[in-house]
Amino acid sequence: TSNKRTLRTLFRPAALPPPVISETSPKQKKLLAYHRDKEQQEVLNQLLIDRALKVYYTTMDETDRRDAAPPITELPSTVRKPLTILSFQAEYLFLKERVQRNPMIPIQQQWLRSMLALVPQSLMEGRDRKLLTEELLKEIVRDYEKSMQRCVLRRVLVKPDIKELDKLEEEAPLPLLPLGLDFSSTWHNSYIKAKQQIISTLHILHPTMKTLLDFGYTAFFNFLLVDFSSSRLKGPIDCKSLKTDASLSCSKAEEEIMSTWYRRVVGLFSQSEALDGVKLDQLESFYNCVAVLMSNQLKGLLQRTTEVFVKLFDPEDRSRLPLFRMDLTYDENRMEFYPSLQDFEEAILFVVDCIGQTLQKVQTIRAWLTGGTATVNAELPAHIAQWAKSTLKKSITDNLEGTKEHFQGYVESYGWLVDGTAEERINRFIAEQPSFDEYT
């Protein structure tokens, strides 16, 4: 129609200013700008109302459309306001649809592979596992795209405060905080306090401790209390010699350690520079740290020596298995080994006990300086000693199978000569008074 309002009729074409422009005062310019802004705002409001009215009419039935109210400009304010809200709602839904149609950044395949790597391998095996894995990945992709879409929509559009939109939009609520957990108290202050306390009392960072570590590494790097790795080359040894050699070796090793490593440690703490930066009230904790460090070094030496000795009896590598001399004896009508199998096992386990009893009287630095009697805890850990003995017992049993078979062969072949069976048979034969031919 001719009276239909459009953008062309609302926004008049720009016209060039007249050649002569009269000067206006600042107040007149401000007043003209105010009227121009107000007029433009009314035009924009009228456009929004027209669009809202169009949406409003499209939702009506034909009967309601014939009985519709007069044009929006003639509507009262009580009707015009809901139509304005409807216009905002329509504009938001239109823009939301446009945003949702935009392509999203796809999820990276590397992320999916990393997620699958977290699944235990036992759950990835089976007939239907492949199909289940594909469904799982599809679900992850759907959740990712949905989350990305919601994130982009919230960053681009500002949702109007209209209750009707809450009914139209079906969005899952945000996740709630876990129940039963209290996040009211902060941990940062306690963390900073604990960190400062650790730094102030962590004496292991003191330069003297580094020097002490160097002393231990130099002295114990390639040192063993007992070394029987070359005993196989020397030929068979008896159990008594084994015990004697182990005792002498541990005694000599202890004397060497005390005359070299321990003397250097004492010399280090005899100097005043060793306590630089250590406060008077921290001396006890400082010396406790020294004692713990020395204890760890000595325990490491004992543990390493025990492990090397046990490795000599490794059933998979018999190249360094020691050779032992055992005699087959006959005494009181009985054949047996000397030493017995129990004594043989006891002699080998004696080496482990001998290692564990070494370096048990090393004075702490605090006791050495003050004349006390406290000693460094250098006991072989109980689980290491238990492991060593159980492993050696099993190895001894496996390696003595051949010896037991050899002994059993002697018993089966010649046992009847020494257990009285032969003598009984002879006496019975003589008692029967056989003939000359039977004698022969």
C-alpha positions as CSV (number, residue, x, y, z in Angstrom):
1,T,0.0,0.0,0.0
2,S,1.0,3.6,-0.4
3,N,0.9,4.3,3.3
4,K,3.0,1.3,4.3
5,R,6.0,2.3,6.3
6,T,9.3,0.9,5.1
7,L,12.9,1.7,5.7
8,R,12.9,3.8,2.5
9,T,10.0,6.0,3.8
10,L,11.3,6.1,7.4
11,F,14.9,7.1,6.6
12,R,14.7,10.0,4.2
13,P,17.4,10.4,1.5
14,A,20.3,12.5,2.5
15,A,20.2,16.1,1.1
16,L,23.1,18.4,0.6
17,P,23.1,21.4,2.9
18,P,22.1,24.8,1.5
19,P,24.9,26.9,0.3
20,V,24.4,29.4,3.1
21,I,24.3,28.0,6.6
22,S,23.3,30.2,9.3
23,E,25.4,30.1,12.4
24,T,23.8,28.4,15.4
25,S,24.6,28.7,19.0
26,P,26.0,25.8,21.0
27,K,22.7,25.4,22.9
28,Q,20.9,25.2,19.6
29,K,23.3,22.5,18.3
30,K,22.8,20.5,21.4
31,L,19.0,20.8,21.2
32,L,19.0,19.8,17.5
33,A,21.2,16.7,18.3
34,Y,18.9,15.7,21.0
35,H,15.8,15.9,18.8
36,R,17.7,14.0,16.0
37,D,18.7,11.2,18.4
38,K,15.2,11.0,19.8
39,E,13.7,10.8,16.4
40,Q,16.1,8.0,15.3
41,Q,15.3,6.0,18.5
42,E,11.6,6.3,17.8
43,V,12.1,5.0,14.3
44,L,14.1,2.0,15.6
45,N,11.5,1.2,18.3
46,Q,8.8,1.3,15.6
47,L,10.7,-1.2,13.5
48,L,11.1,-3.6,16.4
49,I,7.4,-3.2,17.2
50,D,6.4,-3.9,13.6
51,R,8.5,-7.1,13.6
52,A,7.1,-8.2,16.9
53,L,3.5,-7.6,15.6
54,K,4.2,-9.7,12.6
55,V,5.4,-12.5,14.7
56,Y,2.4,-12.0,17.0
57,Y,-0.1,-12.2,14.1
58,T,1.5,-15.3,12.6
59,T,0.8,-17.2,15.8
60,M,-2.9,-16.3,15.7
61,D,-5.7,-18.2,14.2
62,E,-7.6,-16.8,11.2
63,T,-10.5,-15.9,13.4
64,D,-8.4,-14.1,15.9
65,R,-6.5,-12.3,13.1
66,R,-9.7,-10.8,11.8
67,D,-10.6,-9.6,15.2
68,A,-7.1,-8.3,15.9
69,A,-6.4,-5.0,17.5
70,P,-5.7,-1.9,15.5
71,P,-2.1,-1.1,14.4
72,I,0.6,-1.2,17.0
73,T,1.0,2.6,17.1
74,E,-2.6,2.8,18.3
75,L,-2.2,0.0,20.9
76,P,-2.1,1.0,24.6
77,S,1.1,0.6,26.5
78,T,-0.2,-2.5,28.4
79,V,-0.3,-4.4,25.1
80,R,2.7,-2.7,23.4
81,K,5.1,-3.9,26.2
82,P,4.4,-7.7,25.8
83,L,4.9,-7.3,22.0
84,T,8.2,-5.6,22.6
85,I,9.3,-8.5,24.8
86,L,8.2,-10.9,22.1
87,S,10.3,-8.9,19.7
88,F,13.4,-9.3,21.9
89,Q,12.7,-13.0,22.2
90,A,12.3,-13.5,18.4
91,E,15.5,-11.5,17.8
92,Y,17.5,-13.6,20.3
93,L,16.2,-16.9,18.9
94,F,17.0,-15.8,15.4
95,L,20.6,-14.9,16.3
96,K,21.0,-18.0,18.3
97,E,20.0,-20.1,15.4
98,R,22.5,-18.4,13.2
99,V,25.3,-18.9,15.7
100,Q,24.5,-22.6,16.1
101,R,24.7,-23.1,12.4
102,N,28.3,-21.9,12.4
103,P,30.8,-24.8,12.1
104,M,32.6,-25.8,15.3
105,I,36.3,-26.7,15.7
106,P,36.4,-30.5,15.6
107,I,37.9,-32.5,18.5
108,Q,41.5,-33.5,17.8
109,Q,42.2,-37.1,17.2
110,Q,45.2,-37.0,19.5
111,W,42.8,-36.2,22.4
112,L,40.7,-39.3,21.6
113,R,43.8,-41.5,21.4
114,S,44.9,-40.1,24.8
115,M,41.5,-41.0,26.3
116,L,41.7,-44.5,25.0
117,A,45.2,-44.9,26.4
118,L,43.8,-44.4,29.9
119,V,41.5,-47.4,29.5
120,P,43.0,-50.6,30.9
121,Q,44.1,-53.1,28.3
122,S,42.0,-55.8,29.8
123,L,38.8,-53.8,29.1
124,M,39.8,-53.3,25.4
125,E,39.9,-57.0,24.7
126,G,36.8,-59.0,23.7
127,R,34.4,-59.6,20.9
128,D,32.2,-56.6,21.4
129,R,34.8,-54.2,22.7
130,K,35.5,-52.6,19.3
131,L,31.8,-51.6,18.8
132,L,31.6,-50.4,22.4
133,T,34.7,-48.3,21.9
134,E,33.3,-46.7,18.8
135,E,30.1,-45.8,20.7
136,L,32.1,-44.4,23.5
137,L,34.1,-42.1,21.1
138,K,30.9,-41.0,19.4
139,E,29.4,-40.0,22.7
140,I,32.6,-38.1,23.6
141,V,32.4,-36.2,20.3
142,R,28.8,-35.3,20.8
143,D,29.4,-34.0,24.3
144,Y,32.4,-32.0,23.0
145,E,30.5,-30.4,20.2
146,K,27.5,-29.6,22.5
147,S,29.8,-28.0,25.1
148,M,31.7,-26.0,22.4
149,Q,28.3,-24.8,21.0
150,R,27.1,-23.7,24.4
151,C,30.4,-22.0,25.1
152,V,30.4,-20.0,21.8
153,L,26.8,-19.1,22.3
154,R,27.4,-17.7,25.8
155,R,30.4,-15.7,24.6
156,V,28.6,-14.2,21.5
157,L,25.1,-13.6,22.7
158,V,23.8,-12.1,26.0
159,K,20.6,-13.9,26.9
160,P,17.7,-11.5,27.7
161,D,16.1,-11.7,31.1
162,I,12.8,-13.2,29.8
163,K,11.1,-16.1,31.6
164,E,9.6,-17.4,28.4
165,L,13.1,-18.2,27.0
166,D,13.7,-20.6,29.9
167,K,10.8,-22.8,28.7
168,L,12.0,-22.7,25.1
169,E,15.6,-23.5,25.7
170,E,16.4,-27.0,27.0
171,E,19.9,-26.8,28.5
172,A,21.3,-29.1,31.1
173,P,22.1,-27.4,34.4
174,L,25.6,-26.7,35.3
175,P,27.3,-29.4,37.5
176,L,26.9,-29.0,41.2
177,L,29.7,-29.1,43.7
178,P,30.5,-32.5,45.2
179,L,28.4,-33.2,48.3
180,G,30.1,-33.8,51.6
181,L,33.3,-31.8,50.8
182,D,34.0,-28.5,52.6
183,F,35.8,-25.9,50.4
184,S,35.3,-23.1,52.8
185,S,38.8,-23.1,54.4
186,T,41.7,-22.1,52.2
187,W,44.8,-24.2,52.0
188,H,47.2,-21.6,50.6
189,N,48.2,-20.0,53.9
190,S,48.9,-23.4,55.5
191,Y,50.8,-24.4,52.4
192,I,53.0,-21.3,52.5
193,K,53.6,-21.8,56.2
194,A,54.5,-25.5,55.8
195,K,56.8,-24.6,52.9
196,Q,58.7,-22.0,54.9
197,Q,59.0,-24.4,57.8
198,I,60.4,-27.1,55.6
199,I,62.9,-24.8,54.0
200,S,64.1,-23.6,57.4
201,T,64.5,-27.1,58.8
202,L,65.5,-29.1,55.7
203,H,69.1,-29.5,56.6
204,I,69.8,-31.9,53.7
205,L,70.2,-28.8,51.5
206,H,73.1,-27.6,53.7
207,P,76.5,-27.6,51.9
208,T,78.0,-29.9,54.6
209,M,75.5,-32.6,53.7
210,K,76.5,-32.5,50.1
211,T,80.2,-33.0,51.2
212,L,79.0,-35.9,53.4
213,L,77.2,-37.5,50.4
214,D,80.4,-37.2,48.3
215,F,82.4,-39.0,51.0
216,G,79.9,-41.8,51.1
217,Y,79.8,-42.1,47.3
218,T,83.5,-42.2,47.0
219,A,84.0,-44.7,49.8
220,F,81.2,-47.1,49.0
221,F,80.7,-46.8,45.2
222,N,82.6,-50.0,44.3
223,F,83.1,-51.6,47.8
224,L,81.8,-54.8,49.3
225,L,82.1,-56.2,52.8
226,V,82.3,-59.8,51.4
227,D,83.2,-60.8,47.9
228,F,83.0,-64.5,46.9
229,S,82.6,-63.8,43.2
230,S,86.0,-65.4,42.4
231,S,85.7,-68.3,44.8
232,R,84.8,-70.8,42.0
233,L,88.1,-70.2,40.4
234,K,89.9,-71.2,43.6
235,G,88.3,-74.6,43.6
236,P,86.1,-76.3,46.2
237,I,86.0,-75.0,49.8
238,D,84.6,-76.5,52.9
239,C,81.9,-74.9,55.1
240,K,84.3,-74.1,57.9
241,S,86.6,-72.1,55.6
242,L,83.5,-70.3,54.2
243,K,82.5,-69.1,57.6
244,T,86.1,-68.1,58.5
245,D,86.6,-66.2,55.3
246,A,83.3,-64.3,55.8
247,S,84.1,-63.3,59.3
248,L,87.7,-62.1,58.4
249,S,86.4,-60.2,55.4
250,C,83.7,-58.3,57.3
251,S,86.2,-57.5,60.1
252,K,88.8,-56.1,57.7
253,A,86.2,-54.2,55.7
254,E,84.9,-52.5,58.9
255,E,88.4,-51.5,59.9
256,E,89.0,-50.0,56.5
257,I,85.8,-48.1,56.6
258,M,86.4,-46.7,60.0
259,S,90.0,-45.6,59.1
260,T,89.0,-43.9,55.8
261,W,85.4,-42.9,55.5
262,Y,84.6,-42.3,59.2
263,R,87.8,-40.4,59.8
264,R,87.0,-38.0,56.9
265,V,83.5,-37.5,58.3
266,V,84.8,-36.7,61.7
267,G,87.4,-34.3,60.2
268,L,84.6,-32.5,58.3
269,F,82.6,-31.8,61.4
270,S,85.6,-30.9,63.5
271,Q,85.8,-27.7,61.5
272,S,83.7,-24.7,62.5
273,E,82.6,-24.0,58.9
274,A,80.5,-27.2,58.9
275,L,77.8,-25.5,61.0
276,D,77.6,-22.3,59.0
277,G,74.1,-21.0,59.0
278,V,72.8,-23.4,61.6
279,K,71.1,-21.8,64.5
280,L,71.7,-22.9,68.1
281,D,68.2,-24.2,68.5
282,Q,68.6,-26.3,65.3
283,L,71.8,-28.1,66.3
284,E,69.9,-31.2,67.5
285,S,67.9,-31.6,64.3
286,F,71.0,-30.9,62.2
287,Y,72.9,-33.7,63.9
288,N,69.9,-36.0,63.6
289,C,69.9,-35.3,59.9
290,V,73.6,-36.2,59.8
291,A,72.9,-39.4,61.6
292,V,70.1,-40.4,59.2
293,L,72.3,-39.7,56.2
294,M,75.1,-41.8,57.6
295,S,72.6,-44.5,58.4
296,N,71.3,-44.6,54.9
297,Q,74.8,-44.9,53.5
298,L,75.8,-47.8,55.7
299,K,72.5,-49.6,55.2
300,G,72.9,-49.2,51.5
301,L,76.4,-50.8,51.7
302,L,75.0,-53.8,53.7
303,Q,72.1,-54.2,51.4
304,R,74.2,-54.1,48.2
305,T,76.7,-56.6,49.7
306,T,73.9,-59.0,50.6
307,E,72.3,-58.7,47.1
308,V,75.6,-59.5,45.4
309,F,76.2,-62.6,47.6
310,V,72.7,-63.9,46.9
311,K,73.2,-63.4,43.2
312,L,76.1,-65.9,43.2
313,F,73.4,-68.6,43.7
314,D,71.2,-67.5,40.9
315,P,69.8,-70.7,39.3
316,E,69.8,-69.1,35.8
317,D,73.5,-68.2,35.9
318,R,75.7,-70.8,37.5
319,S,79.0,-69.4,36.1
320,R,79.9,-68.0,39.5
321,L,78.3,-70.6,41.7
322,P,80.7,-71.4,44.5
323,L,82.0,-75.0,44.8
324,F,81.9,-76.8,48.2
325,R,83.6,-79.9,49.4
326,M,81.4,-82.5,51.0
327,D,82.6,-86.0,52.1
328,L,80.6,-89.2,52.0
329,T,81.3,-91.0,55.3
330,Y,80.6,-94.4,56.8
331,D,80.2,-94.6,60.6
332,E,78.3,-96.9,62.9
333,N,76.9,-98.9,60.0
334,R,75.5,-95.7,58.4
335,M,76.5,-93.7,55.4
336,E,76.0,-89.9,55.4
337,F,77.5,-86.6,54.2
338,Y,79.9,-84.5,56.1
339,P,79.0,-81.8,56.8
340,S,75.4,-82.6,56.8
341,L,73.0,-80.9,54.5
342,Q,71.6,-78.9,57.5
343,D,75.1,-77.7,58.5
344,F,75.8,-76.8,54.9
345,E,72.7,-74.6,54.7
346,E,73.6,-73.0,58.0
347,A,77.1,-72.1,56.8
348,I,75.8,-70.3,53.8
349,L,73.1,-68.4,55.8
350,F,75.9,-67.5,58.3
351,V,77.3,-65.2,55.6
352,V,74.1,-63.1,55.6
353,D,74.1,-62.9,59.4
354,C,77.8,-61.9,59.3
355,I,77.1,-59.1,56.9
356,G,74.2,-57.8,59.0
357,Q,76.4,-57.7,62.2
358,T,79.0,-55.5,60.6
359,L,79.3,-51.7,61.2
360,Q,76.9,-51.9,64.2
361,K,79.1,-49.8,66.6
362,V,79.7,-46.6,64.5
363,Q,79.3,-43.6,66.8
364,T,77.1,-40.7,65.7
365,I,78.9,-37.4,65.2
366,R,77.0,-35.8,68.1
367,A,78.1,-38.6,70.4
368,W,81.7,-38.4,69.1
369,L,81.9,-34.6,69.8
370,T,80.2,-34.8,73.2
371,G,81.7,-38.2,74.4
372,G,78.3,-40.0,74.2
373,T,77.7,-43.7,73.3
374,A,74.9,-43.3,70.7
375,T,75.5,-45.3,67.6
376,V,74.3,-45.0,64.0
377,N,71.4,-47.2,63.0
378,A,73.1,-49.5,60.4
379,E,71.0,-52.6,60.8
380,L,70.3,-54.6,57.6
381,P,66.6,-54.0,56.8
382,A,64.5,-57.0,58.0
383,H,62.8,-57.5,54.7
384,I,66.1,-57.7,52.9
385,A,67.5,-60.3,55.4
386,Q,64.3,-62.3,55.1
387,W,64.4,-62.2,51.2
388,A,68.0,-63.2,51.2
389,K,67.6,-66.2,53.4
390,S,64.5,-67.5,51.7
391,T,66.1,-67.1,48.3
392,L,69.3,-68.9,49.4
393,K,67.3,-71.8,51.0
394,K,65.4,-72.4,47.7
395,S,68.7,-72.2,45.7
396,I,70.4,-74.6,48.1
397,T,67.6,-77.1,47.8
398,D,67.6,-76.9,44.0
399,N,71.4,-77.3,43.7
400,L,71.6,-80.2,46.1
401,E,69.2,-82.3,44.1
402,G,72.1,-84.0,42.3
403,T,73.9,-84.6,45.5
404,K,70.9,-86.3,47.1
405,E,70.5,-88.5,44.0
406,H,74.1,-89.5,44.2
407,F,73.8,-90.4,47.8
408,Q,70.6,-92.3,47.2
409,G,72.4,-94.3,44.5
410,Y,75.1,-95.4,47.0
411,V,72.4,-96.4,49.5
412,E,70.5,-98.5,47.0
413,S,73.6,-100.2,45.7
414,Y,75.6,-100.8,48.8
415,G,73.4,-100.1,51.7
416,W,72.7,-103.8,52.3
417,L,76.4,-104.3,53.0
418,V,76.5,-101.9,55.9
419,D,73.0,-102.1,57.4
420,G,73.4,-105.8,58.6
421,T,71.4,-107.3,55.8
422,A,74.5,-109.1,54.3
423,E,75.6,-110.4,57.7
424,E,72.2,-111.8,58.4
425,R,72.1,-113.6,55.1
426,I,75.5,-115.1,55.8
427,N,74.6,-116.3,59.2
428,R,71.4,-117.9,57.9
429,F,73.3,-119.6,55.1
430,I,75.8,-121.1,57.5
431,A,73.1,-122.2,60.0
432,E,71.5,-124.2,57.2
433,Q,74.7,-126.4,56.9
434,P,74.8,-126.5,53.1
435,S,76.7,-129.1,51.1
436,F,80.1,-128.6,49.5
437,D,78.5,-127.8,46.2
438,E,76.3,-125.1,47.7
439,Y,79.3,-123.7,49.5
440,T,81.1,-123.4,46.3
